[in-house]
Structures are given as structure tokens and as C-alpha cells.
């Protein structure tokens, strides 16, 4: 099975797309250059077959092979505990923002198991590993930027270990999503947050880049920017 999957992946390699994608992923050097819709279609097919065998035997030499495994986990039909067991096995394989973010977005079973997944992601938010923390943060911004979770989400974002760039950027992104969805609550948080200056200013920047925020509000947000000390 694995050889067949790899052969399929290799058959879709696009050299120009490889150069484009590799430039966006400076932390890795194993990008083949296969577009995500192609991988999603492959993942959907695998998820309809013996996906357990695939996940137990799949190789992770290339970026696309890891991405594919994450997509399969998002598509499979199984109970929440088995799904989370595969999530737990997969998270340590995440070594770039693209796999992390696509993986999280695909875990749509979270919508039907909010409390269980909330409990599951908590340890990742307090990890010391960059992409484990980013996994937790991106799960928050995808599924929990709403009542009744918003205050807990903002508190967690404020407590998150933020020395790593890809964590800082994820936290800033998450805060911008919180603001877009629940501006009053998030503004109160911003006025009292203990975020480092880089993450705080990035959050403001991302808010002002949103087409869902009006110009008058963007002016207010820009004026909140912290000056470099």
C-alpha cells in the first residue's frame, strides 16, 4: 500500500509549485511540490479503505507524506477516543506550520466533541515544544473562539509560552480571530494582557488586516501599538 501511495504522490509533483512551497517553509527541506487538493483527494480515498493499516505503516520522509497522514486522520469515521489516539501519535511528527494548520483545520470531529477535545488539547498548550504549542493554539482558534469558551481561550493565550516564532504568530492569529468574532470581550483582554510586545503588535496587525473590521476601528487598533523599548 505505502509504495502505491508514494508513487501516486510522486506522480503529482509540480516543480514550480515545489519552489513556491519550499520558500514558505524555511524550517524543512523535504518538500516535493504536490498541491493540497490533490493530497485531500488521496486522503479521502484512503479513509474509505483500510486506513488503520495505512496510518500504522505510512512513511514520513516527505512533507507531503506527513501532510497526507494528518488529512486521513481528519477524514476517518471512528469514535472520538480512537480518533484522539491517532491525533496524539501524529502531533510529534509536526515540524512546520503548514502541516500543523492543515491538520488542525481538518479535525472537524471536534465540533461534536467540544468538551472532550478541549480537555485533550490542554497539555499541548503548556508544552515546551514549539509545534505542540502551536497545535494547541490553532485548535483553539479553529474551534473555540466563541461563547462559552472565549474567556478561557484568552486566558490560555495570555499564559502560553511564547519564545518561539511560530508560537508567537499563532497566538497573534488566534487573538485576531477572537477579536473579529467577539470584539468587546477581546478588546477588554487586549487592554489588560501580559503579551510580549512582538505578539501583541502582531495581533493588532492581524486585526487591522481583516476586511471584517471597519476603518474607524482599525484606527483605534493601530493607535494601541506598543513602542519598542
C-alpha positions in Angstrom: 0.0 0.0 0.0 2.7 2.5 1.0 4.6 2.1 -2.2 1.5 2.7 -4.2 0.7 5.8 -2.1 4.2 7.2 -2.6 4.1 6.5 -6.3 0.8 8.4 -6.5 2.3 11.3 -4.6 5.4 11.4 -6.8 3.2 11.4 -9.9 1.7 14.7 -8.9 4.9 16.6 -8.2 4.9 20.1 -9.7 8.4 21.6 -9.8 7.3 25.2 -9.9 4.9 24.6 -7.0 7.8 22.9 -5.1 9.9 26.1 -5.3 6.9 28.2 -4.2 6.0 25.9 -1.2 9.7 25.4 -0.1 10.1 29.2 0.1 7.2 29.3 2.5 8.6 26.5 4.7 12.1 27.5 5.7 12.3 25.1 8.6 12.2 22.0 6.4 13.9 20.7 3.2 11.7 17.7 2.2 9.0 19.3 0.1 8.2 17.5 -3.2 5.7 20.0 -4.5 2.2 18.5 -4.6 -0.9 20.7 -4.2 -3.1 20.2 -1.2 -6.3 19.5 -3.1 -4.6 16.5 -4.7 -3.5 15.3 -1.2 -7.0 15.7 0.1 -8.5 13.6 -2.6 -5.9 10.9 -1.9 -6.7 11.1 1.8 -10.4 10.8 1.2 -9.8 7.6 -0.7 -7.5 6.1 2.0 -10.0 7.0 4.7 -12.6 4.9 2.9 -10.3 1.8 2.9 -8.0 0.2 5.5 -6.9 3.5 7.0 -5.7 1.9 10.2 -3.1 -0.1 8.3 -2.1 2.9 6.3 -1.6 5.0 9.4 0.4 2.3 11.2 2.7 1.7 8.2 2.9 5.1 6.5 6.3 6.6 5.9 7.2 10.2 6.8 10.2 11.0 4.6 8.5 13.8 2.6 6.4 16.8 3.7 3.5 15.5 1.6 3.6 12.1 3.3 3.2 13.7 6.7 0.5 16.1 5.4 -1.4 13.2 3.9 -1.4 11.2 7.2 -2.8 14.3 9.0 -5.6 14.6 6.4 -6.5 11.0 6.7 -7.0 11.3 10.4 -9.4 14.2 9.8 -11.5 12.1 7.3 -11.8 8.8 9.1 -15.0 7.7 10.7 -14.5 6.3 14.1 -15.2 7.0 17.8 -13.7 10.1 19.5 -11.2 8.1 21.6 -9.7 6.2 18.7 -9.5 9.4 16.7 -7.7 11.2 19.5 -5.3 8.3 19.9 -4.2 8.8 16.3 -4.0 12.6 16.8 -1.7 12.0 19.8 0.5 9.8 17.7 0.6 12.3 14.8 1.4 15.6 16.7 5.1 14.7 17.4 5.5 14.4 13.6 4.6 18.1 13.1 7.7 20.1 12.2 6.3 23.0 10.2 3.4 25.5 10.4 1.7 24.2 7.2 1.2 20.6 8.4 0.1 21.9 11.8 -2.5 24.3 10.5 -4.0 22.0 7.9 -4.1 19.1 10.3 -6.0 21.2 12.9 -8.5 22.6 10.4 -9.3 19.0 9.3 -10.2 17.8 12.8 -13.8 18.7 12.3 -15.0 15.9 14.7 -14.1 18.5 17.4 -17.4 20.3 16.7 -19.3 17.3 18.0 -17.0 16.6 21.0 -16.1 20.1 22.2 -15.5 19.3 25.9 -13.5 16.1 25.2 -11.2 17.7 22.7 -10.8 20.8 25.0 -9.6 18.5 27.7 -7.3 16.7 25.2 -5.5 19.8 23.9 -4.8 21.4 27.3 -1.4 19.7 27.9 -0.2 20.8 24.4 -0.8 24.5 25.4 1.7 24.1 28.2 4.3 22.0 26.3 7.8 23.3 25.8 7.9 22.1 22.2 7.1 24.7 19.6 4.8 22.8 17.3 3.0 21.1 20.2 2.1 24.5 21.5 1.1 25.7 18.0 -1.1 22.7 17.6 -3.0 23.6 20.8 -3.3 27.3 19.8 -4.5 26.6 16.3 -7.1 24.1 17.7 -8.3 27.0 19.9 -8.6 29.4 17.1 -10.4 26.9 14.8 -13.0 25.6 17.2 -13.2 27.6 20.5 -13.2 31.3 19.7 -16.8 31.6 20.8 -19.0 31.5 23.9 -18.8 29.9 26.4 -15.0 29.3 25.8 -13.8 32.8 24.9 -12.6 34.0 28.3 -10.8 30.7 28.9 -9.2 30.9 25.5 -7.9 34.4 26.0 -6.6 33.4 29.4 -4.8 30.4 27.9 -3.3 32.6 25.1 -2.0 35.0 27.7 -0.3 32.2 29.6 1.2 30.4 26.6 4.9 30.1 26.4 5.8 32.4 23.5 9.5 32.5 22.9 9.2 30.6 19.6 8.3 32.5 16.5 5.7 30.1 15.2 4.0 30.1 18.6 4.0 33.9 18.7 2.5 34.1 15.3 -0.2 31.5 16.1 -1.1 33.3 19.3 -1.4 36.6 17.4 -3.6 35.0 14.8 -5.8 33.4 17.5 -6.3 36.8 19.2 -7.2 38.4 15.9 -9.9 35.7 15.3 -11.2 36.3 18.9 -11.4 40.0 18.2 -13.3 39.5 14.9 -15.8 37.2 16.5 -16.2 38.8 19.9 -14.7 42.3 19.8 -15.8 43.7 23.1 -14.5 40.8 25.2 -11.3 40.7 23.2 -10.7 44.5 23.4 -11.0 44.3 27.2 -8.4 41.5 27.1 -6.0 43.5 24.9 -6.2 46.4 27.3 -5.1 44.2 30.2 -3.0 41.5 28.5 0.5 40.5 29.5 1.5 39.5 26.0 5.1 40.3 24.9 5.3 43.3 22.6 6.0 41.4 19.5 3.0 39.1 19.8 0.8 42.0 21.0 1.7 44.1 18.0 1.3 41.2 15.6 -2.2 40.6 17.0 -3.1 44.2 16.3 -1.7 44.0 12.8 -3.7 40.9 12.0 -6.9 42.6 13.3 -6.3 45.6 11.1 -5.7 43.3 8.1 -9.2 41.8 8.4 -11.9 43.0 6.0 -14.4 42.3 8.8 -13.1 45.3 10.8 -14.2 48.8 9.9 -11.8 51.6 9.2 -12.6 53.6 12.3 -11.9 50.6 14.5 -8.7 49.9 12.6 -7.5 53.4 13.5 -8.2 52.7 17.2 -6.4 49.4 17.0 -3.3 50.9 15.3 -3.1 53.5 18.0 -2.8 50.7 20.6 0.6 49.6 19.1 3.3 49.4 21.7 6.5 51.3 21.0 9.8 49.4 21.0 11.7 49.9 24.2 
